[in-house]
Amino acid sequence: MDEYMLIFRHEDGKKVASPEQIQIWMKQTMDWIGSIAAQNKFVAGNGLIFDDAKVVHHNNVVTNGPFGDIKETLGGYLIVKAESIEEAVEFAKGSPVLQGPGNTMEVRRIARNDGMH
């Protein structure tokens, strides 16, 4: 069984929703994560704070982030155990993040320390 990272790409919720709506989304997200954990497939995860983010560029140029020139950015991640990329994709399809137009879930297999990755 491999581990996969599910990467949340979305706009800062505080810019598009009320605090009440954000609480609804958080509950939906916790329920979604709970459903993966109930299958013993949850490994780890976290949200990433949009405020006070920085981006370090080539030649050590530092700008305010995250990537102000695009609407959506990396908002968090989940690491799951799955038998295949298809199973990991099925987990991603259940994410409440996908309720927002333009939001995406990227699914990537995590490299093992096996000398090949």
LUMLUM-19704 format. One record per residue (C-alpha): x negated, y negated, z negated; residue number from 1; residue in three letters. Coordinates in Angstrom, 2 decimals, padded with zeros to 5 digits, always signed. Last residue first. Example, Ala and Ser with C-alpha at 12.3 -4.5 7.8 and 13.67 -1.06 7.14 Angstrom:
2
         x         y         z   num   residu
   -013.67   +001.06   -007.14     2      Ser
   -012.30   +004.50   -007.80     1      Ala
This chain:
117
         x         y         z   num   residu
   -012.70   -008.35   +005.92   117      His
   -014.51   -005.18   +006.96   116      Met
   -016.72   -004.64   +003.91   115      Gly
   -013.84   -003.24   +001.90   114      Asp
   -013.03   -006.17   -000.39   113      Asn
   -009.50   -006.14   +000.86   112      Arg
   -008.07   -008.89   +003.01   111      Ala
   -004.61   -010.09   +002.08   110      Ile
   -001.99   -009.44   +004.75   109      Arg
   -000.30   -012.64   +005.85   108      Arg
   +003.38   -013.63   +005.98   107      Val
   +004.24   -017.28   +006.73   106      Glu
   +007.61   -018.43   +005.45   105      Met
   +009.10   -021.41   +007.26   104      Thr
   +011.15   -024.54   +006.67   103      Asn
   +012.29   -026.48   +009.75   102      Gly
   +015.86   -026.73   +008.52   101      Pro
   +016.06   -025.83   +004.84   100      Gly
   +017.77   -022.58   +003.83    99      Gln
   +014.54   -020.69   +004.58    98      Leu
   +013.11   -021.65   +001.18    97      Val
   +015.81   -019.42   -000.36    96      Pro
   +013.56   -016.47   +000.50    95      Ser
   +015.28   -013.28   +001.64    94      Gly
   +013.56   -013.24   +005.04    93      Lys
   +010.20   -013.23   +003.23    92      Ala
   +010.94   -009.87   +001.57    91      Phe
   +011.88   -008.44   +004.98    90      Glu
   +008.62   -009.82   +006.38    89      Val
   +006.69   -007.94   +003.67    88      Ala
   +008.46   -004.73   +004.70    87      Glu
   +007.57   -005.35   +008.34    86      Glu
   +003.95   -006.09   +007.44    85      Ile
   +003.80   -002.59   +006.01    84      Ser
   +004.00   -000.52   +002.80    83      Glu
   +004.35   -003.65   +000.71    82      Ala
   +002.90   -005.20   -002.43    81      Lys
   +003.79   -008.85   -002.90    80      Val
   +001.91   -012.11   -003.39    79      Ile
   +004.07   -015.22   -003.49    78      Leu
   +003.13   -018.69   -002.34    77      Tyr
   +003.84   -022.34   -002.80    76      Gly
   +004.79   -025.62   -001.12    75      Gly
   +002.33   -025.67   +001.77    74      Leu
   +003.48   -028.49   +004.00    73      Thr
   +006.55   -029.82   +005.73    72      Glu
   +007.04   -033.31   +007.04    71      Lys
   +003.74   -033.81   +008.86    70      Ile
   +001.37   -036.81   +008.99    69      Asp
   +000.99   -036.96   +005.22    68      Gly
   -001.06   -033.77   +005.14    67      Phe
   -000.73   -032.95   +001.48    66      Pro
   -002.39   -035.08   +000.80    65      Gly
   -004.28   -038.26   +000.04    64      Asn
   -007.52   -038.33   +001.94    63      Thr
   -011.08   -037.24   +001.11    62      Val
   -013.91   -037.43   +003.65    61      Val
   -016.49   -034.81   +002.64    60      Asn
   -018.19   -034.75   +006.07    59      Asn
   -015.36   -032.54   +007.39    58      His
   -012.16   -033.06   +005.44    57      His
   -011.08   -032.75   +001.80    56      Val
   -007.31   -033.07   +001.37    55      Val
   -005.89   -034.39   -001.89    54      Lys
   -002.67   -033.72   -003.78    53      Ala
   -001.51   -036.21   -006.43    52      Asp
   +002.16   -035.24   -006.13    51      Asp
   +003.15   -032.23   -003.98    50      Phe
   +002.79   -029.66   -006.74    49      Ile
   +002.25   -026.08   -005.58    48      Leu
   +004.61   -023.31   -006.54    47      Gly
   +003.25   -020.07   -007.85    46      Asn
   +003.06   -016.37   -007.19    45      Gly
   +001.85   -013.02   -008.38    44      Ala
   +002.10   -009.26   -007.78    43      Val
   +005.78   -008.49   -007.12    42      Phe
   +006.43   -005.03   -005.58    41      Lys
   +007.77   -003.17   -008.64    40      Asn
   +011.19   -002.94   -006.93    39      Gln
   +012.71   -005.02   -009.74    38      Ala
   +009.89   -007.53   -009.12    37      Ala
   +011.19   -008.12   -005.57    36      Ile
   +014.72   -008.75   -006.86    35      Ser
   +013.33   -010.99   -009.60    34      Gly
   +011.51   -013.09   -006.99    33      Ile
   +014.83   -013.66   -005.20    32      Trp
   +016.60   -014.46   -008.49    31      Asp
   +013.82   -016.93   -009.38    30      Met
   +014.17   -018.56   -005.96    29      Thr
   +017.95   -018.84   -006.25    28      Gln
   +017.54   -020.38   -009.71    27      Lys
   +014.97   -022.85   -008.36    26      Met
   +017.23   -023.75   -005.43    25      Trp
   +020.13   -024.50   -007.79    24      Ile
   +017.83   -026.60   -010.00    23      Gln
   +016.67   -028.52   -006.91    22      Ile
   +020.30   -029.20   -006.03    21      Gln
   +020.91   -030.67   -009.50    20      Glu
   +017.77   -032.82   -009.28    19      Pro
   +019.18   -034.24   -006.03    18      Ser
   +017.70   -033.25   -002.70    17      Ala
   +015.59   -034.46   +000.23    16      Val
   +012.53   -036.26   -001.17    15      Lys
   +012.39   -034.26   -004.40    14      Lys
   +012.36   -031.08   -002.29    13      Gly
   +008.93   -031.92   -000.84    12      Asp
   +009.22   -030.58   +002.70    11      Glu
   +008.66   -026.90   +003.38    10      His
   +006.10   -024.24   +004.11     9      Arg
   +006.18   -021.28   +001.72     8      Phe
   +003.37   -018.73   +002.16     7      Ile
   +004.18   -015.07   +001.59     6      Leu
   +000.87   -013.39   +000.79     5      Met
   +000.68   -009.68   +001.44     4      Tyr
   -000.81   -006.85   -000.58     3      Glu
   -001.35   -003.44   +000.94     2      Asp
   +000.00   +000.00   +000.00     1      Met
